[in-house]
Amino acid sequence: MEQTNNINLEQNSTEQSQTFSPFQITFGKMIKDMRFVGLFTIIYGAITCLSIIGAIIGVPIILIGLRIREAAEQFEIFKATNQAGALRTGFELQGKFFRITKILIIVGIILTIIWIALIIIFIASGLSTLWEMKNFEYNTI
C-alpha cells in the first residue's frame, strides 16, 4: 500500500481554484455516499433492535454502519491532508464493513432458505392432514 504516497488530491498552484479532477469529484461523492449509507444502516439497525430477536441482527448492523462512517471520516482526513495512513485506515475500516455485511448476507440467505423450507413442510403437513380427513369422510359414508 506504499503506492498511496503518489496520490495527490490537492490542487496545483497553476490550476484554477474551482476546477477539480474527475477523481476528486468521484472521491467526494463516495465519501458523502458512505456517510449516508452508514447513517441509514445505523438507523435500520436501531429499528431492528426494537425486538429481542431483532437485536441479534440489529447490533451487527449498527456496528457496520459505524465502520463505514469511520471509513468515510478517514477518507475525508486523507482528502484534506493527503496522509497515506488515513487512506490505509479508511480501507481497513471499509474492508471490515464489507466483511461483516457479507457474513450478514450469508446468514440472511440461510435463514430465508430455512424459513421457506419450514413453510413448505407446514403446508405439506396441512395438505396431507386435509387429504386424510377427506379420505376418512368418504370411507365412513
Buried (B, 14 or more C-beta within 10 A) or exposed (E): EEEBEEEEBEBEEEEEEEEBEEEBEEBBEEBEEBBEBBBEBBEBBBEBBEEEEBBEBBEBBBBBBBBBBBBBBBBBBBBEEBBBEBBBBBBBBBEBBEEBBEEBEEEEEEEEEEEEEEEEEEEEEEEEEEEEEEEEEEEEE
